[in-house]
């Protein structure tokens, strides 16, 4: 038999799988499967001779000749598998259709907010990577339906997510609201056209943003009952350390000495030292009163003076400065302190801060000619951004003094030292600031405030039934919390 012979000769070479679907028509099966292949061929030859016409030798057609070489597990299986491959091709087309439709959906939503675009794009990107599960039944139509159902599910997922977009959009709009920018003091130059046609330039200093609000809120804290009231400077400041029973000349001398001792020294320590000098400084001659005055300072031994003031910082240098200044006051100023800033700064150990404070003190000359800027005034005003960071005005206390005097109203030149020194001693300490007791921190005005301390302060106020402030610096925190709650729900 042909099949047996072919099998014995070796494995048959598989025909190409690209056989048209119509080629199955050449396989004509008969019911007499018991007959051999050669019998079937002879029978067809006889039938062709009897009624076929044309006569002559019978020649097998291409279809019939190929039938004799047919072996299973070759063309029939390939022909039957062809529709499946076509189905897979169509399924692949359907699979590629879903991302394109999803991308068109993303293009339609391109006009929404930035957050909405990001959410939609993320959803589509995640969905397009999902496989489309379809039944392996060889039916192209079923596979297409399953692909369309999968795409509809993608569309529903996007729609469900977009239902939450109005809330997210409102949160984004709130976070995008412009934050108030505070500017430091700055010089503004303007051109002025005069009547004679000449152009002149006029300059003025623009004050820092919201400086009056800061000033008034700190003033409220410094008044009796406020969180910054009863500071050390209120009762032990240099201006209040003069002996009330002393003469005006001696009180002025007391104020100068207190200022000279206060450098790098706390007010509490300075007050104790001043009390010791006022009671223990020996008299310059027998029968004269003991205590602090110019004559006794001139006569005291430097070693004894150093022992009396040992508690203050740099007491060795201050002992020399006090003895030298006493001589200058006696020789150049008639035993009294100089009435000018230049004269006071000419004394050893006296700088601009001491000179302006001594001149403006009620136990001094009670005349305001400048601002006394100490470490508290310099530190706090720069922390608030009243001076431009990195500028010359922000680097030294003297630069801060000149900057403040350029725009601060003159009627506040004297009290600003008392105001900020007490605030720095009671609330805004250099170390361990009490941000939970500061109105500026509770209202979100101070960018340097400790958020944890502010939150604890608001909690205490809430428990006491007091007003709880929520300031502009808490806007980002509120937005983040709202977004977090939205994500949880």
C-alpha positions in Angstrom: 0.0 0.0 0.0 1.1 3.5 -0.7 0.8 4.6 2.8 2.6 1.7 4.2 5.4 2.1 1.7 5.7 5.8 2.5 5.9 5.1 6.2 8.5 2.5 5.7 10.6 4.8 3.6 10.7 7.3 6.5 8.7 10.2 8.0 6.7 12.1 5.4 7.6 15.7 4.9 4.9 18.0 6.2 3.2 20.1 3.6 2.9 23.8 4.1 0.4 25.0 6.6 -0.6 27.8 4.3 -3.2 25.6 2.5 -6.3 27.4 1.4 -9.6 26.4 3.1 -10.9 25.2 -0.3 -8.3 22.5 -0.6 -10.3 20.3 1.7 -12.7 19.6 -1.1 -10.2 17.3 -2.8 -10.4 14.8 0.1 -13.4 12.6 -1.0 -14.0 9.9 1.5 -16.0 6.8 0.6 -18.0 4.5 2.8 -16.0 1.4 1.7 -13.1 2.2 4.0 -12.1 -1.5 3.8 -10.8 -1.2 0.3 -7.2 -0.3 -0.3 -5.9 2.8 -1.8 -4.9 1.0 -5.0 -8.5 -0.4 -5.4 -9.9 3.1 -5.1 -7.6 4.3 -7.8 -8.5 1.4 -10.2 -12.2 2.0 -9.6 -11.9 5.6 -10.6 -10.0 4.7 -13.7 -12.7 2.3 -14.9 -15.4 4.9 -14.1 -13.5 7.5 -16.1 -13.1 5.1 -19.1 -16.8 4.1 -19.1 -18.4 7.6 -19.0 -15.6 10.0 -19.0 -15.2 10.7 -22.7 -11.9 11.7 -24.1 -10.5 8.1 -24.2 -6.8 7.3 -24.1 -4.6 6.8 -21.2 -6.1 7.9 -17.9 -4.0 10.6 -16.1 -4.5 11.3 -12.4 -5.4 14.8 -11.5 -3.3 16.8 -9.1 -5.9 16.3 -6.3 -6.1 12.6 -6.9 -2.3 12.2 -7.1 -1.9 14.0 -3.8 -4.4 11.7 -2.2 -2.1 8.8 -2.6 0.6 10.5 -0.6 -1.7 11.7 2.2 -0.7 10.9 5.7 -2.4 12.0 8.9 -0.9 14.3 11.4 0.1 16.6 8.5 -2.2 18.6 6.2 -5.5 17.8 7.9 -4.4 18.9 11.3 -2.9 22.0 9.8 -6.0 22.8 7.8 -8.2 22.3 10.9 -5.9 24.5 13.0 -6.0 27.4 10.5 -9.3 28.8 11.8 -7.8 28.9 15.2 -4.9 31.0 14.0 -7.3 33.3 12.3 -9.2 33.6 15.5 -6.0 34.5 17.4 -5.2 37.1 14.8 -8.6 38.7 15.3 -8.3 38.5 19.1 -4.9 40.3 18.8 -6.6 43.0 16.8 -9.3 43.3 19.4 -6.6 43.4 22.1 -4.8 46.3 20.4 -8.1 48.1 20.0 -8.6 48.5 23.7 -5.5 50.6 24.4 -6.2 52.9 21.5 -9.7 53.5 22.8 -8.4 54.1 26.3 -5.8 56.5 24.9 -8.6 58.4 23.1 -10.4 58.6 26.5 -7.2 60.1 28.0 -7.1 62.7 25.2 -10.6 63.7 25.9 -9.8 64.2 29.5 -6.8 66.3 28.7 -8.6 69.5 29.6 -9.2 68.6 33.2 -7.0 69.5 36.1 -3.4 68.3 36.4 -4.2 65.9 39.2 -7.2 64.5 37.2 -5.0 64.0 34.2 -2.4 62.2 36.3 -5.0 59.9 37.9 -6.7 59.1 34.6 -3.4 58.4 32.8 -2.2 56.1 35.6 -5.5 54.2 35.5 -5.3 53.7 31.7 -1.7 52.7 31.8 -2.4 50.1 34.5 -5.4 48.7 32.7 -3.7 48.3 29.3 -1.2 45.9 30.8 -4.0 43.6 32.0 -4.5 40.5 29.8 -7.9 39.9 28.3 -9.2 36.5 29.3 -11.2 34.8 26.6 -12.6 31.3 26.1 -10.5 28.9 24.0 -13.5 27.7 22.0 -12.2 28.6 18.5 -15.1 31.0 18.0 -13.9 34.4 16.7 -17.1 36.1 17.7 -16.9 34.9 21.3 -13.3 36.1 21.6 -14.3 39.5 20.3 -17.2 39.8 22.7 -14.9 38.9 25.6 -12.4 41.6 24.5 -15.1 44.2 24.3 -16.4 43.3 27.7 -12.8 43.7 29.1 -12.6 47.2 27.5 -16.0 48.1 28.9 -14.7 47.2 32.4 -11.7 49.5 31.8 -14.1 52.3 30.9 -16.2 51.7 34.0 -13.1 51.8 36.2 -12.0 55.2 34.8 -15.5 56.5 35.3 -15.6 55.4 38.9 -12.3 57.1 39.6 -13.4 60.3 37.9 -16.4 60.5 40.3 -13.8 61.4 43.0 -12.1 64.0 40.9 -14.2 67.0 42.0 -13.0 66.5 45.6 -9.4 66.1 44.5 -9.7 69.1 42.2 -11.0 71.3 45.1 -8.0 70.2 47.2 -5.6 70.9 44.4 -7.2 74.3 43.9 -6.7 75.1 47.6 -3.1 74.0 47.6 -2.5 76.0 44.4 -3.8 79.2 46.1 -0.9 81.8 46.2 0.8 82.0 49.5 1.3 85.4 51.0 4.9 86.5 50.4 6.5 88.6 53.1 9.2 91.0 51.9 11.9 92.6 54.0 12.6 96.3 54.2 13.7 97.5 50.7 14.8 100.8 49.2 12.5 102.1 46.4 13.7 104.7 43.9 11.3 106.8 42.0 11.7 109.5 39.4 10.0 112.9 40.0 9.4 115.4 37.3 9.7 118.9 38.7 8.0 122.0 37.3 11.2 123.3 35.7 11.5 120.1 33.6 14.3 118.6 35.6 14.1 115.0 36.6 15.0 114.0 40.2 15.2 110.7 41.9 13.7 110.2 45.3 14.4 107.2 47.4 12.4 105.8 50.4 12.6 102.6 52.4 9.5 100.4 52.2 8.9 98.7 55.5 8.7 94.9 55.8 5.4 93.2 55.1 3.0 93.0 58.1 5.5 94.5 60.5 2.7 96.4 62.4 0.8 93.1 62.9 3.9 91.5 64.4 4.7 94.5 66.5 1.1 94.8 67.9 0.8 91.0 68.7 4.1 91.0 70.5 3.0 94.1 72.4 -0.1 92.2 73.5 2.1 89.4 74.8 4.3 91.9 76.7 1.5 93.7 78.5 0.4 92.4 81.9 -1.4 89.1 81.6 0.4 88.2 78.4 2.6 85.2 77.8 5.7 87.5 77.6 4.9 89.7 80.6 7.1 89.8 83.7 10.3 89.3 81.8 13.6 89.8 83.6 14.2 93.1 81.8 11.0 94.6 83.3 12.3 94.5 86.8 16.1 94.0 86.4 16.9 95.9 83.2 19.8 98.4 83.2 17.5 101.3 83.2 15.8 100.2 86.5 18.9 99.4 88.5 19.8 102.9 89.6 19.2 103.7 93.3 16.1 105.8 93.6 17.5 107.8 96.5 20.7 108.8 94.7 21.3 112.2 93.0 20.5 112.6 89.3 24.2 112.6 88.5 24.8 109.4 90.5 21.7 107.7 88.9 23.1 108.5 85.5 26.4 106.9 86.6 24.6 103.9 87.9 22.9 103.4 84.5 26.2 103.7 82.7 27.9 101.1 85.0 24.9 98.7 84.7 25.1 98.9 80.9 28.9 98.3 80.9 28.4 95.2 83.2 25.5 93.8 81.2 27.5 92.8 78.1 27.5 88.9 77.8 25.6 88.7 81.2 22.1 87.9 82.1 19.9 90.5 83.7 19.5 88.5 86.9 23.3 88.2 87.4 23.8 91.8 86.5 21.2 93.0 89.1 22.9 91.0 91.8 26.3 92.5 90.9 24.9 96.0 90.8 23.3 95.6 94.3 26.7 94.5 95.7 28.5 97.5 94.3 25.8 99.9 95.6 26.2 98.5 99.1 29.8 97.2 99.4 31.9 99.6 97.3 34.1 101.3 100.0 34.0 105.1 100.5 36.8 107.1 98.9 37.6 108.8 102.2 36.6 108.4 105.8 33.2 109.8 106.6 32.1 109.6 103.0 29.1 107.4 102.1 29.8 103.9 100.8 28.3 102.7 97.6 28.4 103.3 93.9 29.5 106.7 92.8 32.2 108.2 90.7 34.5 109.1 93.6 34.4 105.7 95.2 35.0 104.1 91.7 38.1 106.2 91.3 39.4 105.2 94.7 38.7 101.5 94.8 41.5 99.0 94.4 41.2 97.1 91.0 41.6 93.8 92.8 38.7 94.5 95.2 36.6 95.8 92.3 37.3 92.6 90.4 36.1 90.5 93.3 32.9 92.5 93.6 32.0 92.0 89.9 33.4 88.4 89.5 30.0 87.0 88.5 29.6 89.0 85.3 31.1 87.8 82.0 34.6 89.1 81.2 34.9 90.6 84.6 38.7 91.1 84.2 38.2 93.4 81.2 35.3 95.2 82.7 37.3 96.0 85.8 39.9 97.8 83.6 37.1 99.6 81.6 35.4 100.9 84.7 38.6 102.3 86.1 39.5 104.0 82.8 36.0 105.4 82.2 35.9 106.9 85.7 39.1 108.8 84.9 37.7 110.1 81.6 34.5 111.3 83.2 36.4 113.2 85.9 38.8 114.8 83.5 36.7 115.5 80.4 33.1 115.6 81.5 33.1 117.2 84.9 32.3 114.1 86.8 29.1 113.4 84.8 28.4 111.1 81.9 28.7 112.5 78.3 25.4 113.9 77.0 26.0 112.7 73.4 26.3 109.4 71.7 29.8 110.1 70.4 31.0 111.0 73.9 29.5 107.8 75.4 31.0 105.6 72.6 34.4 107.2 73.3 34.5 105.5 76.7 36.3 102.1 76.9 33.9 99.2 76.8 30.9 101.2 75.5 29.4 100.4 72.1 26.5 101.8 70.1 23.9 99.7 71.9 25.0 101.0 75.4 25.3 104.5 74.2 21.8 104.8 72.7 20.2 103.0 75.6 22.0 105.2 78.2 21.1 108.3 76.4 17.4 107.4 76.1 17.0 106.0 79.6 14.9 107.8 82.1 17.8 107.6 84.6 20.1 108.7 81.8 19.6 111.8 79.6 16.1 110.7 78.5 16.8 111.7 74.9 16.2 109.3 72.0 18.7 109.5 69.2 18.8 105.9 68.0 17.8 102.3 68.6 19.6 100.2 71.1 20.0 96.8 69.3 21.2 93.9 71.4 21.3 90.2 70.6 17.6 89.7 71.1 16.6 92.6 68.8 19.1 91.5 66.2 18.1 87.8 66.3 14.3 88.2 66.4 14.0 90.9 63.6 16.2 88.7 61.3 14.2 85.7 62.2 11.0 87.5 61.1 12.7 88.6 57.8 12.7 92.3 58.5 16.2 92.5 57.0 17.1 90.8 53.8 18.9 87.5 54.5 22.6 87.7 53.7 22.6 91.5 53.4 24.9 93.8 55.5 21.9 94.8 57.6 21.4 91.2 58.7 25.0 90.4 59.6 25.7 92.6 62.5 23.7 94.4 65.3 24.9 97.7 64.0 23.6 96.9 60.5 20.3 95.9 62.0 20.1 99.2 63.9 20.7 101.3 60.7 18.1 99.2 58.8 15.5 99.6 61.6 16.1 103.3 61.9 15.5 103.7 58.1 11.9 102.8 58.3 10.6 102.2 61.8 8.6 105.2 63.2 10.7 107.3 65.5 8.2 107.1 68.4 9.0 103.3 68.6 12.7 103.6 68.7 12.9 103.5 72.5 10.4 100.9 73.3 11.4 98.3 70.6 14.4 97.3 72.7 12.2 96.7 75.8 9.6 95.0 73.7 11.8 92.5 71.9 14.2 91.9 74.8 11.4 90.9 77.1 9.8 88.8 74.3 13.2 87.0 73.7 13.6 86.4 77.5 10.1 85.1 78.2 8.9 83.4 75.0 11.2 83.4 72.0 14.3 82.1 73.8 17.4 81.3 71.8 17.3 77.8 73.2 14.0 76.1 74.1 11.6 78.7 72.5 8.0 78.5 73.8 6.3 78.4 70.5 3.2 77.0 72.0 2.7 80.2 74.0 3.5 82.6 71.2 0.6 84.2 69.4 2.7 84.5 66.3 3.3 80.8 66.2 -0.3 79.9 67.0 -1.5 82.0 64.2 1.0 80.6 61.8 2.8 83.9 61.2 6.3 82.8 62.4 8.0 80.5 59.9 10.6 79.5 62.5 8.0 78.2 64.9 8.3 74.5 66.1 5.2 72.8 64.7 5.1 70.2 67.4 5.1 72.9 70.1 2.5 74.9 68.3 0.2 71.8 68.0 0.6 71.2 71.8 -0.2 74.8 72.5 -3.4 74.7 70.4 -4.4 71.5 72.2 -4.0 73.2 75.6 -6.0 76.2 74.4 -8.7 73.9 73.1 -8.9 72.1 76.5 -9.2 75.5 78.2 -11.9 76.6 75.9 -9.8 79.4 74.4 -9.6 80.4 70.8 -7.6 78.0 68.6 -5.7 79.7 65.8 -5.1 78.1 62.4 -2.7 80.1 60.4 -1.5 80.2 56.8 1.5 78.0 57.5 -0.9 75.2 58.4 -2.6 75.3 55.0 -0.3 72.6 53.5 -0.9 70.4 56.5 -4.7 70.7 56.3 -4.6 69.9 52.6 -2.4 66.8 53.1 -4.8 65.6 55.9 -7.8 66.1 53.6 -6.1 64.2 50.8 -5.2 61.4 53.2 -8.7 61.1 54.5 -10.0 61.1 50.9 -7.6 58.2 50.0 -8.6 56.2 53.1 -12.4 56.5 52.3 
